[in-house]
């Protein structure tokens, strides 16, 4: 572990490097989904004339069962200054080589790998219960100037994350009621993938009780033009522009077959005053404008996004 400049601004990264005339190999192993439902880090270092040492750290993994059933994605950042034939780096998933580096990366590179579901047959029974990930650094030794002056931080690894694919999910009225209670504490343990105040916006969406106007139950997500305007501070000259955004985001981790999102909206907007826009990966796909007629839409509209 090093305090070298990290990818995500954290204090530490995992590093390895070889130098001198003796060859060595170091493996950082991450096992996901063992019998104890935790991560297991095994760092094996073997150098000329030394024995292999193993260090294990157990970390609780949220939603591990869902990840093993539905599959997910591994993401990590790598910064490598390798130069074959002096040294190299290999990344393996379940024994299969998914990446290798024989020359320098262009600074930090972000790598994503698909973690296949353990339920291969879709019968609810896990055919295998773990994924084994290995980052293998090999130093081949040498007596030239480059090998003698090699530093310790030849390879840096950071920002390792594992996310399960999103399964079937319905945001029920009961969940929305819990969200309205947690909103006061800026916590969201009910639907973590949902952000009512995305950083790209100026104001927030809210969970409110809407009585007989709700489509299902008594709660709805609401964004108000008036609330957005009130949340925008004046600039250094004391001028308020009276235009802004309330952005709610919902993060979906899709599997290899994708999926479908269903929702309904009741949009009392009127372009050019205000508009409701739905975007997928930053690209607008649905817009409610009110038609510019000056009349509000009083009917719920159903949408389906694939």
N, C-alpha and C positions, 0 to 999 in steps of 0.2 A: 504494500500500500504506500502510495507516495502523495505528497502535497503539490505535485506538478499541476500546472493549469489544467483544469478538467474541461469536459465538454459542456456540462450543464451548470457550471458555476459552483458546484459543490466543493467541499474541502479536499476530497481524496479521489484518486483513481487507482486501479490495479495496474501495476507495471511489471515488466520483465525485460531482461537484456543479458546478453553474454559478451564476454571479451576474453582476450588472452588466447593461448595456444590450445587449451583443452576444450573439447566438444561438450555440450550439455543439451538437455531437453527439459522443458518445463511444461506441464499440463495443468490448466485450470479447468476443473470439471464441475458442471452444474447439473444436478439431478433433480428433475421436477416430477413430483408425484410418487414419492416413495411411500412406504406403509405408514409413516408418521405424518403424512400430509405436510411436508415442509421442503424447503430448498436445502440442498446439501452441497457445499462448496468443498472440493478436494483439490488442493494445490500440491502437485507432485513435482519435485525438483530433483533431477539426477545429474550430477556433474562427475567428471573424472575423479575417481578415488573417494567418492562420498556415497552415502546411502540415500535412499529415497525417504523423504519426510512427507507426512500427510497432515493437513489441517482441515478440520470440518467445522462449519458454522451452520446452525439450524435457524431458519427464519420462517415464521408463519406466512402462508400464502392464502390471501383471500380468494374465494370462489375457485379453489383448486379442483373440487369435484366437477364443477361445470366445465372447467377448462379441459379436464381429461375426457369428459363425455362428448363435448362438442368440438374440441380442438381450439386453437388460438394462434397467437403470433408472439414471437420473440423479437425484440428490438434491442440493439446495442450500438454503441459508438466505438470506433476503433481508430487509433492514430498510430501508424506503423512506420518505422524508419529502417525496414529490413532491406537487405541487398544480397540476393542470391548470387554466388554460391556461399556467401559468408553466413547467412541465416535466412530463415523463412518462418511464415506463420500459416497454420491451417486451422479451419473451423469445421468441426464435425457435428452432425446431428444424428443420433442413434447409429453411429458408425459410418454414416455417409458424408462424404466431403461436400460441403455447401459453399465453401469459400477458401481461397488461399491467396497469400500475398508474397510475392517474390521481389517487390520493389517498394519504394516509399509511397504512402498514400498522400493525397493532396490535403494535408491537415486532417481534421476529423471527418470520418465517413460514417454514415448511419446505415446499418444493415438490418434488414427485416427478413425473418424466416418463418415459414408456416409450420405450426405444430399440429400434426394431424390428430384427429380425435382417437381416443383409445377404444371407443365403441365402434369398431370397424363395420360390423354387420347391422348397426342401428337397432339392435334388439334390447338395448338398455343394460347390456352386460359388457364390462370393460374387458377387451381382449388383451390389452396390456395396460399397465398402471403407472408407467413412468417414461419420461424422455431424458436421454442422456446427451448433454451438450459438452463439447470439449474445444478449448482453444489451446492449440499445441504450438509452442515456440521452440524451434530447433536452431541451435548454434553449432556450426560445424568446425569451429576452431581455426586457428591460423597464427602465423608468426609475423605477418606484415604489419605495417604501421596502422592500417585501418582497424585490424582486429585488436591490437594492443590498446588503442585509444578509445575503443567503443564504450559508450556510457551504459548506465543501468536502465534508463527509461527508453529502450529501443521500441518496445510495444506498450501502448497505453490502452486500457479498456475501461469504458465508463458507461453510465446510463443504461444498465441492463434492466429491461422491463418485460413482463409477461402479461398478456391480456387474453382473456377467454373471448371467444366469439359470442355475440349477443344471441341469446335464445329467444323463444317466444316470450313476449313481455306485453302486458296490458297495464297502463297506468290507471288504476282504479280510482274511484271517488274516495275510498278509504285511504289510499296512498297519498292522494292530493291533500286530504285533510291533515295527514301527518306532515306533509311538506310545508303546509301553511304554518304549522307549529314550530318546525325546525328552522323556518326561514328567519325567525327573529334572532336565532343564534348563529346565523350564517353557516349552518351545517346542513348537509344533505346525505343522510345515511339510507334514505328510502330508495331513491333512484340516483345513485352516484353519477351515472352518465349524463344527467340532466343539469344544466347550468342556467339558472334564471337570470343571471347577470354576466353575460359573456364579456370579456375585456374589450372586445371591439365596439361595444355599445356605450351609450352615455347613461341610459336609464335601465331599470330592471322590469322584468315581467313579475307578476305576482300571482299567488294562488288565492282566489277570493271565493266566498260563498255567494252564489248567484241565483239561489232560489229556483223559481219556476223557469228561468231562462236557460238553465244548463241543459245540455242535450242528454246527459246521463248522470244521475246523482244530483248533487247540489253544489259542486265546486268546479271552477274553470280556471284556466290560465288566462290572465288578462294583461294587456299592454295598453297604456293610455297616452294619447298624444299630449294631454295636459301635464301628466306626470313627467314625461320625457323633457318637456320644455322647462319645467320647474327644476329638474335635476342638472341643467346645464349652467355652469357658472359664467359670470361675465369675464371678458378678457381683461388684459392689463389696462385698457382704456375705459373699462367699465361698461363695455358694450356687450349685450347679449344677442346672439344671432337668431335664437328661436328656431333652431332646426337641429335635429339629432336623431339618435337611434336607440331603440330598446331591443337588445339582441338576446334571444334564448337559444341555447344550443343543446343538441342531443347527440351524443357520440355513440355510433353503432359500429361494432367490429363484425364485419361480414365474413362468413365462411366462403368456401369455394363455390357454393351455389347461390350466393347472394341472399336476397330476401325482399320482403314487401313491408312498407310502412303505411298504415291507415291512420287518418286523423280527420277531424272536422273543424271548420272555423266559421265563426260568425263575425264578419268584418264590417264595422260601421265606419268605413273610411271613404274618402272622397278626394281623388287626385285633382289638382296638384297639392292639396293640403297635406294629405297623409296617404300611406300605402302599406299594405302588408305584403311582404316578400318571403318566400320559402326558397332556400338555396341548399344544394347538395354539393359538398366539397367546394364551396365558394361560388358555384355556378347557379344563378337563379333558375328555378324550374316552375314556380307557381307565383302569380302575383294577383292580389285582390286590389282593385283600384276604385271600385264604386261606380265605374263607368263614366265618371265626370258629369253625372246628371244632377248632382246635388242631393240625391236621395240615399239614405242608408239602406244597406242590405239587412233585412229582418229574418232571413232564412239561413239555417245552417247548411254549409256546403261540405260535401264529403270529397276527400282527396285520397289517392293511392299512388305511392311512389315505389318503383321497383329499383 
